[in-house]
């Protein structure tokens, strides 16, 4: 299926104006196909030619104005249209295939009760998998939807139902003007709860098998939704513009959520069926806020083309975390952002595939998909936070509101937004945008400190550097924190301006001040920059970190330590030392969780097997200390238990937990924790297929099926590995989630010898595997299935040979390029560890 190019979209956008879509879907035709009929009214330059996109199982009929067109004219996904009139109507009828990849019309049969559920996912260019369309973001139009489905089902779409003329028939009111990628609906025996807030009808939906769990959290979800809605109405002069606000938790969803106006779809992992930590609840709240922010940034005002993706995702990311921190009980959202999201952004921005937050050119839709990454989300949000620090909140919000007013229900570009912000603030933002939005990569801010014999600063400087490949220095407004041994904290806000000082900014106000025990640059996390401590501050971290009251400060110091190890500037063993010193006293759940997750990746890849085993034992010991000291039944206890399970080699104690023995008081070994324990036992060779089958029989949910697939792929058995590999590279029948679970379980650091033969097979088999699947699923599976633990130069050489070819999908090329760079870093780090041990 050819990807729509920007050149093609621009030409089509100049030639036609879409006035309306009338979509009629019949969902009663069986398990494989559904019937789709669409009537598109559009204006055009008389005599012009263009094309519509449709990807049918069978194209049945096409009529343009008063002419029947031959369905055989369809080439790939393109239907040519010629001799257009000033006013046109295109009618296309087709049989369309249901999807198992989370794109198009996804069909899911719940293993818990056999019920069938459907949802439409039109992003990024998948509307054409549901109905014929002019599938590009700047051809917005109202949609009128009609659906035929089993009468006992629930059906919901972007707009309100206007009529139910017969049982099994739903007719919807016209929607507001929407881009095609926002079209959505759900259909099936969904469980629904309804409410209302400030005049906005609210609905939440899930599968019936999850009803009791949704009901348990319904009050919290409605409360968070109302709090976010109130805060957005305070920030923006434009009220929520799309009528009702439904939130549907749907099965096997690829993304966290999708901002379809009137019916936001979420992955139903957010309907918690087992115990979760406060971090997981806070993440659900942030996702709710993120999608609600899209109602303004993305839905009300839509990017013209995928090069301005940041106008959607960077703003939704920034506003999502901001609104959660300001309006909900999860007031430490910026700590979560610093710990988790910015780590994602920093990693993405330092890889070979880095790109600007706002690229000058995105050639086609496939390239646009690749940019849904840590740069467009986390870095872009960080850049906006820095912009607010520089402009001030009043000017920033005034510019946003002017932007909404100027482009309401239309499309906009970077230039449009900058014009609104510049007018509101009275500042020319072109220079700022050039270095922050148009140039990739990240700066590093290092503290250079001189102290006299009396313990006072004689000089403090902030030295900014940039990588040789991207030598761009940027202005930064940052906090500088001085932390004393007695707990006293002093913070100053300073401007780092390379245009004035060439990249070395003297902090003259600190000259003569008593030297702090710990000096922290970017205190408060206002900018997007890596930070390195001066030597004395770095030495003080193990002693100071456990006593620091502010969780954001602790998150920033952990981030500095993790990043220094990632860059090979410090050995992983130093990070393990810090975990042993500081983790057992940590009280913020997100910090404990992410330190364990991020450090585990480094321990597994940056250490040789013998050193890794010793390091993992020390991490397990720190987790056990945290577990023993955590309040019974609280989030921290669950986070510590998960960390200990992942690191321990004590199979007897793990088996005991499954049997209910020696479980810490207050810790519930529920279905999700049982799967975590069982997976670790499988890794250790202490459980096998029999135990997996027993657990799967006890948990017949969709989540249970995914966990079982992961465990089966992990089995340390040649036949199990061969079966898993066949699924990863050849199976097109399994759903996206089961494929991902299998790929996730395949590689284990403990199984290097068993899986050695599959390293070369990855590079041989993955190109064909990627072409068998839709881009989202193909890219995700390729990333999970990459041999990340095969840290050796021959792996890199094989990767280089693959990349030298010209037959790779864009997604696979990026996955291999970036994963190979991770191997490069791991090899450098192993050298650093060896040098430190010498």
Residue pairs with C-beta under 8 A, 6 or more apart in sequence:
1 55
1 76
1 77
2 76
2 77
2 78
3 125
3 364
3 365
3 366
3 367
4 53
4 125
4 135
4 136
4 364
4 365
5 363
5 364
6 305
6 306
6 307
6 361
6 362
6 363
6 364
9 136
9 138
9 305
10 305
11 50
12 50
12 51
12 134
12 136
12 139
13 136
13 138
13 139
15 44
15 45
15 48
15 50
15 84
16 42
16 43
16 44
16 45
16 48
16 50
16 84
16 134
16 139
17 42
17 43
17 44
17 139
18 40
18 41
18 42
18 134
18 139
18 140
18 141
19 41
19 42
19 43
19 141
20 40
20 41
20 141
20 142
20 143
20 144
20 174
21 38
21 39
21 40
21 131
21 133
21 141
21 142
21 143
21 144
21 180
21 183
22 38
22 39
22 40
22 41
22 143
22 144
22 146
23 36
23 37
23 38
23 130
23 131
23 143
23 144
23 145
23 146
23 183
24 36
24 37
24 38
24 145
24 146
24 147
24 148
25 34
25 35
25 36
25 37
25 130
25 131
25 145
25 146
25 147
25 148
25 185
26 34
26 35
26 36
26 147
26 148
27 34
27 118
27 147
27 148
27 149
27 150
27 187
28 148
28 149
28 150
28 168
29 35
29 95
31 98
31 107
31 116
32 57
32 97
32 98
33 57
33 95
33 96
33 97
33 98
34 95
34 96
34 98
34 105
35 93
35 94
35 95
35 96
36 56
36 92
36 93
36 94
36 95
36 96
36 130
36 131
36 132
37 91
37 92
37 93
37 94
37 131
38 90
38 91
38 92
38 131
38 132
38 133
39 89
39 90
39 91
40 52
40 89
40 90
40 91
40 92
40 132
40 133
40 134
41 87
41 88
41 89
42 88
42 90
42 134
42 141
43 86
43 87
43 88
44 50
44 84
44 85
44 86
44 88
45 84
46 84
46 85
46 86
47 83
47 84
48 84
49 80
49 81
49 82
49 83
49 84
50 81
50 84
50 134
51 78
51 79
51 80
51 81
52 78
52 79
52 81
52 90
52 92
52 132
52 133
52 134
53 77
53 78
53 79
53 125
53 128
53 132
53 133
53 134
53 135
54 74
54 77
54 79
54 92
54 94
54 128
54 131
54 132
54 133
55 77
55 96
55 104
55 128
55 129
56 74
56 94
56 95
56 96
56 97
57 94
57 95
57 96
57 97
58 94
58 95
59 71
59 74
59 79
59 92
59 94
60 71
60 93
60 94
60 95
61 68
61 71
61 91
61 92
61 93
62 68
62 69
62 70
62 71
62 73
62 79
62 90
62 91
62 92
62 93
63 69
63 89
63 90
63 91
63 92
64 81
64 84
64 88
64 89
64 90
64 91
65 85
65 88
65 89
69 79
69 81
73 79
73 80
77 128
79 92
79 132
81 90
90 132
92 131
92 132
94 131
94 132
96 104
96 105
96 129
96 130
96 131
97 104
97 129
98 104
98 105
98 106
98 107
98 118
99 105
99 106
99 107
99 121
99 129
99 774
100 106
100 107
100 252
100 733
100 734
100 735
100 736
101 254
101 735
101 736
101 773
101 774
101 776
101 777
102 121
102 252
102 253
102 254
102 735
102 736
102 776
102 777
103 121
103 123
103 126
103 129
103 254
103 774
103 776
103 777
104 120
104 121
104 122
104 126
104 129
104 130
105 118
105 119
105 120
105 129
105 130
106 118
106 119
106 120
106 121
106 250
106 251
106 252
107 116
107 117
107 118
108 116
108 117
108 118
108 250
108 251
108 252
108 702
108 735
109 115
109 116
109 117
110 116
110 117
110 207
110 208
110 209
110 251
110 702
111 700
111 701
111 702
111 704
111 705
112 207
112 209
112 700
112 701
112 702
113 208
113 209
115 188
115 189
115 207
115 208
115 209
116 188
116 189
117 186
117 187
117 188
117 189
117 190
117 207
117 250
117 251
118 185
118 186
118 187
118 188
119 184
119 185
119 186
119 187
119 248
119 250
119 253
119 265
120 130
120 183
120 184
120 185
120 186
121 184
121 253
121 254
121 258
121 265
122 130
122 180
122 181
122 182
122 183
122 184
122 260
123 181
123 255
123 258
124 181
124 306
124 365
124 368
124 369
125 135
125 136
125 181
125 365
126 181
127 133
127 135
127 180
127 181
127 183
128 135
130 183
133 180
134 180
135 180
135 181
136 179
136 180
136 305
137 179
137 180
137 181
137 302
137 303
137 304
137 305
137 306
137 411
138 179
138 302
138 304
138 305
138 411
139 179
139 180
140 177
140 178
140 179
140 302
140 409
140 410
140 411
141 177
141 178
142 174
142 175
142 176
142 177
142 178
143 158
143 159
143 174
143 175
143 178
143 183
144 172
144 173
144 174
144 175
145 157
145 158
145 159
145 170
145 171
145 172
145 175
145 185
146 169
146 170
146 171
146 172
147 155
147 157
147 169
147 170
147 172
147 185
147 187
148 168
148 169
148 170
149 155
149 168
149 170
149 187
150 168
151 167
151 168
152 189
153 187
153 188
153 189
153 190
154 186
154 187
154 188
154 189
154 190
154 192
154 205
155 161
155 170
155 185
155 186
155 187
156 185
156 186
156 190
156 203
156 205
156 246
156 248
156 263
157 170
157 172
157 175
157 184
157 185
157 186
157 262
157 263
158 172
158 175
158 178
158 182
158 183
158 184
158 185
158 242
158 260
158 261
158 262
158 263
159 172
159 173
159 174
159 175
159 176
159 243
159 244
159 262
160 172
160 173
160 243
160 244
160 262
161 170
161 171
161 172
161 173
162 171
162 172
162 173
163 171
164 170
164 171
165 171
175 242
175 261
175 262
176 241
176 242
176 243
176 261
176 409
177 409
177 410
178 261
178 299
179 302
182 259
182 260
182 261
182 299
183 260
184 258
184 260
184 263
184 265
185 263
186 205
186 248
186 250
186 263
186 265
188 207
189 208
190 205
190 206
190 207
190 208
190 248
191 205
191 206
191 207
191 208
191 210
191 211
191 214
192 203
192 204
192 205
193 203
193 204
193 214
193 215
193 218
193 222
194 201
194 202
194 203
195 202
195 203
195 222
196 202
197 222
197 225
197 226
197 229
197 230
198 226
198 229
198 230
198 233
200 229
200 240
200 243
200 244
200 245
201 243
201 244
201 245
202 222
202 225
202 226
202 244
202 245
202 246
202 247
203 244
203 245
203 246
203 247
204 214
204 218
204 221
204 222
204 246
204 247
204 248
204 249
205 246
205 247
205 248
205 249
205 250
206 213
206 214
206 248
206 249
206 268
206 271
207 249
207 251
207 268
209 701
210 249
210 268
210 271
210 273
213 271
213 272
213 273
214 221
214 249
214 271
217 271
217 272
220 281
221 247
221 284
221 288
224 284
224 285
224 288
224 289
224 328
225 245
225 247
225 288
225 292
227 327
227 328
228 285
228 288
228 289
228 292
228 323
228 324
228 327
228 328
229 240
229 245
229 292
230 327
231 323
231 326
231 327
232 240
232 292
232 293
232 295
232 296
232 319
232 323
233 239
233 240
235 319
235 323
235 397
235 400
236 296
236 397
236 400
236 401
236 404
237 401
237 404
237 405
238 296
238 300
238 401
238 404
238 405
238 408
240 292
240 295
241 295
241 300
241 408
241 409
242 261
242 262
242 295
242 299
243 262
244 262
245 262
245 264
245 292
246 262
246 263
246 264
247 263
247 264
247 266
247 288
247 291
248 263
248 264
248 265
248 266
249 265
249 266
249 267
249 268
249 270
249 271
250 265
250 266
250 267
250 268
251 268
251 702
252 702
252 735
252 736
252 737
253 265
253 266
253 267
253 268
254 267
254 736
254 776
254 777
254 780
255 267
256 266
256 267
256 287
256 290
257 264
257 265
257 266
257 267
257 287
257 290
257 291
258 264
258 265
258 291
259 291
259 294
259 295
259 298
259 299
259 316
261 295
261 299
264 291
264 292
266 287
266 291
269 703
270 284
270 287
272 280
272 281
273 671
273 672
273 701
273 703
274 670
274 671
274 672
274 673
275 638
275 668
275 670
275 672
275 673
276 635
276 638
277 589
277 593
277 635
277 636
277 638
277 639
278 330
278 589
278 590
278 635
279 336
279 589
279 590
279 593
279 635
279 639
281 330
282 324
282 330
282 332
282 333
282 336
282 590
283 336
285 324
285 328
285 330
285 333
286 320
286 321
286 324
286 330
286 333
286 336
287 320
289 319
289 320
289 321
289 323
289 324
289 328
290 316
290 317
290 319
290 320
291 316
291 320
292 320
292 323
293 315
293 316
293 319
293 320
293 323
294 312
294 316
296 400
296 404
297 311
297 312
297 315
297 316
297 319
298 311
298 312
298 316
300 404
300 408
300 409
301 311
301 403
301 404
301 407
301 408
301 409
301 410
301 411
301 412
302 312
302 410
302 411
302 412
303 309
303 311
303 312
303 411
303 412
303 413
304 411
304 412
304 413
305 362
305 368
306 362
306 365
306 367
306 368
306 371
307 358
307 359
307 360
307 361
307 362
307 368
308 358
308 412
308 413
308 414
309 362
309 368
309 371
309 372
309 376
310 357
310 358
310 376
310 380
310 414
310 437
311 412
311 413
311 414
311 417
313 372
313 376
313 377
313 380
314 357
314 376
314 377
314 379
314 380
314 381
314 383
314 384
315 380
315 381
315 384
317 341
317 377
317 378
317 380
317 381
318 380
318 381
318 382
318 384
318 385
321 333
321 334
321 336
321 337
321 341
321 381
322 333
324 330
324 333
325 331
325 332
325 333
325 334
332 551
332 552
332 588
332 590
334 525
334 552
335 551
335 552
335 555
335 588
335 590
335 591
336 590
337 378
337 381
337 525
338 525
338 552
338 555
338 556
338 559
339 555
339 558
339 559
339 590
339 591
339 594
340 590
340 594
341 374
341 377
341 378
341 381
342 378
342 382
342 525
342 528
342 559
343 559
343 562
343 563
343 594
343 598
344 374
344 377
344 378
345 374
345 375
345 377
345 378
345 379
345 382
345 528
346 374
346 379
346 442
346 530
346 563
347 374
347 566
348 354
348 373
348 374
348 375
348 378
348 379
349 374
349 375
349 379
349 440
349 441
349 442
350 441
350 442
350 467
351 817
351 818
351 821
352 817
352 818
352 821
353 370
353 814
353 817
353 818
354 375
354 440
354 441
354 470
355 371
355 375
355 440
356 375
356 437
356 438
356 439
356 440
357 375
357 376
357 379
357 380
357 383
357 436
357 437
358 414
358 433
358 437
358 438
359 371
359 438
360 438
362 368
362 371
366 775
366 809
366 810
366 811
367 810
369 775
369 776
369 779
369 811
370 779
370 810
370 811
370 814
375 440
379 442
379 528
382 527
382 528
383 436
383 437
383 528
385 525
385 526
385 527
386 436
386 476
386 477
386 526
386 527
386 528
387 396
387 421
387 432
387 436
388 396
389 477
389 526
389 527
390 432
390 475
390 477
391 399
391 421
391 425
391 427
392 425
395 421
395 424
395 425
395 426
396 421
396 424
396 425
398 424
398 425
399 417
399 420
399 421
399 422
399 423
399 424
399 425
400 420
400 421
402 420
402 423
402 424
403 412
403 416
403 417
403 420
403 421
406 412
406 416
406 420
407 416
414 433
414 437
418 429
418 430
418 433
421 429
422 428
422 429
422 430
432 475
435 472
435 473
435 474
435 475
436 474
439 470
439 472
440 470
441 466
441 467
441 469
441 470
441 472
442 528
442 529
442 530
443 464
443 465
443 466
443 472
443 473
443 474
443 476
443 529
443 530
444 464
444 465
444 466
444 529
444 530
444 531
444 532
445 462
445 463
445 464
445 476
445 478
445 496
445 521
445 522
445 529
445 530
445 531
445 532
446 462
446 463
446 464
446 465
446 521
446 531
446 532
446 534
447 460
447 461
447 462
447 463
447 519
447 521
447 532
447 533
447 534
447 537
448 459
448 460
448 461
448 462
448 463
448 504
448 534
449 457
449 459
449 460
449 461
449 515
449 519
449 534
449 536
449 537
450 457
450 458
450 459
450 460
451 457
451 458
451 515
451 536
452 458
455 514
455 515
456 512
456 513
456 514
456 515
457 510
457 511
457 512
457 513
457 514
457 515
458 511
459 506
459 511
460 506
460 507
460 510
460 511
460 519
461 504
461 505
461 506
461 507
462 478
462 480
462 494
462 496
462 504
462 505
462 507
462 521
463 503
463 504
463 505
464 473
464 474
464 476
464 496
464 498
464 503
464 504
464 505
464 529
465 473
465 503
466 472
466 473
473 498
473 503
474 498
474 529
475 495
475 496
475 497
475 498
475 499
476 495
476 496
476 522
476 526
476 527
476 529
477 493
477 494
477 495
477 496
477 526
477 527
478 493
478 494
478 496
478 521
478 522
478 523
478 524
478 526
478 527
478 529
479 491
479 492
479 493
479 494
479 522
479 523
479 524
479 526
480 491
480 492
480 493
480 494
480 507
480 510
480 519
480 520
480 521
480 523
481 489
481 490
481 491
481 518
481 519
481 520
481 523
481 524
481 553
482 489
482 490
482 491
482 492
482 510
482 513
482 516
482 518
482 519
483 489
483 516
483 517
483 518
483 519
483 520
483 544
483 548
483 553
484 514
484 516
484 517
485 517
485 544
487 547
487 549
489 550
490 516
491 523
491 524
492 507
492 509
492 510
494 505
494 507
495 505
496 505
497 505
515 536
516 537
517 536
517 537
517 540
517 544
518 533
518 537
518 540
518 541
518 544
519 533
519 534
519 537
520 531
520 533
520 537
520 553
520 556
520 557
521 531
521 533
522 529
522 531
522 556
523 553
523 556
524 552
525 552
525 555
525 556
530 560
530 563
531 556
531 559
531 560
532 560
532 564
532 569
533 541
533 560
541 557
541 561
541 578
542 577
542 578
542 581
542 582
543 581
545 554
545 557
545 558
545 578
545 581
545 582
546 581
546 582
546 585
546 586
548 554
548 557
551 587
551 588
551 590
551 591
554 586
554 588
554 591
555 588
555 590
555 591
558 591
558 594
558 595
561 570
561 574
561 575
561 578
562 575
562 595
562 598
562 599
562 602
564 570
565 571
565 572
565 574
565 575
565 602
565 606
565 829
566 602
566 825
566 829
567 825
568 825
568 828
568 829
568 831
568 832
569 832
570 832
571 829
571 832
571 833
571 835
571 836
571 837
572 599
572 602
572 603
572 606
572 607
572 615
572 829
572 833
573 607
573 611
573 615
573 833
573 836
573 837
574 836
575 599
575 602
576 599
576 603
576 615
576 618
576 619
579 595
579 596
579 599
579 618
579 619
579 622
580 618
580 619
580 621
580 622
583 592
583 595
583 596
583 622
583 623
583 625
583 626
584 622
584 625
584 626
584 629
585 629
586 592
586 595
586 626
586 636
587 636
589 635
589 636
589 639
592 626
592 636
592 639
592 640
592 643
593 639
593 642
593 643
596 619
596 623
596 639
596 642
596 643
596 646
596 647
599 619
600 619
600 646
600 647
602 829
603 612
603 615
603 616
603 619
604 612
604 749
604 789
605 749
605 788
605 789
605 791
605 822
605 826
605 829
606 791
606 826
606 829
606 830
606 833
607 615
607 830
607 833
608 830
608 833
609 749
609 752
611 833
611 837
612 749
616 647
616 649
617 647
617 649
619 643
619 647
620 644
620 647
620 648
620 649
623 640
623 643
623 644
623 647
623 648
624 640
624 644
624 648
626 636
626 640
626 643
627 637
627 640
627 641
627 644
627 664
628 664
630 636
630 637
630 639
630 640
631 637
631 666
632 664
632 665
632 666
632 667
633 666
633 667
633 668
634 666
637 664
637 666
637 667
638 667
638 673
641 664
641 667
641 673
642 673
642 676
645 654
645 673
645 676
645 677
645 680
646 676
646 680
648 654
648 680
649 684
651 681
651 684
651 686
653 662
654 677
654 680
654 681
654 684
654 686
655 681
655 686
656 662
656 663
657 663
657 669
657 677
658 669
658 674
658 677
658 678
660 669
663 669
667 673
669 677
671 698
671 699
671 701
671 703
671 704
672 703
672 707
674 695
674 699
675 695
675 699
675 704
675 707
675 711
678 687
678 691
678 692
678 695
678 707
678 711
679 707
679 710
679 711
679 714
679 745
681 687
681 691
682 688
682 691
682 692
682 711
682 714
682 715
682 716
683 714
683 716
683 748
683 750
683 751
684 750
685 716
688 715
688 717
689 712
689 715
689 720
692 708
692 711
692 712
692 715
695 704
695 707
695 708
695 711
696 704
696 705
696 708
698 704
699 707
702 737
705 738
706 737
706 738
706 740
706 741
707 741
709 738
709 741
709 742
709 745
710 741
710 742
710 744
710 745
711 745
712 720
712 723
712 724
712 742
712 745
713 720
713 721
713 724
713 727
713 741
713 742
713 743
713 744
713 745
713 746
714 745
714 746
714 748
715 721
716 748
716 750
716 751
716 754
718 754
721 746
721 754
721 755
721 758
724 742
724 745
724 746
725 746
725 758
725 761
725 765
727 734
727 738
727 739
727 742
728 739
728 742
728 743
728 746
728 769
728 781
728 785
729 761
729 765
729 766
729 768
729 769
729 785
730 769
730 772
731 739
732 772
732 773
734 742
736 776
736 777
736 780
739 777
739 781
740 777
740 780
740 781
740 784
743 780
743 781
743 784
743 785
744 784
746 755
746 758
746 785
747 755
747 785
747 787
747 788
747 789
748 755
748 789
749 789
752 789
752 790
755 787
756 790
758 787
759 787
759 790
759 795
759 798
760 798
762 785
762 786
762 787
763 798
763 799
763 801
763 802
763 816
766 782
766 785
766 812
766 816
767 802
767 805
767 807
767 808
767 809
767 812
769 778
769 781
769 782
770 778
770 779
770 782
770 808
770 809
770 811
770 812
771 778
771 809
772 778
773 781
775 809
775 811
778 809
778 811
778 812
779 809
779 811
779 812
779 814
779 815
782 811
782 812
782 815
782 816
783 815
783 819
786 815
786 816
786 819
787 795
788 819
788 822
788 823
790 823
791 823
791 826
791 827
791 830
792 827
793 827
795 823
796 820
796 823
796 824
796 827
799 816
799 819
799 820
799 823
800 820
802 808
802 816
803 813
803 816
803 817
803 820
808 816
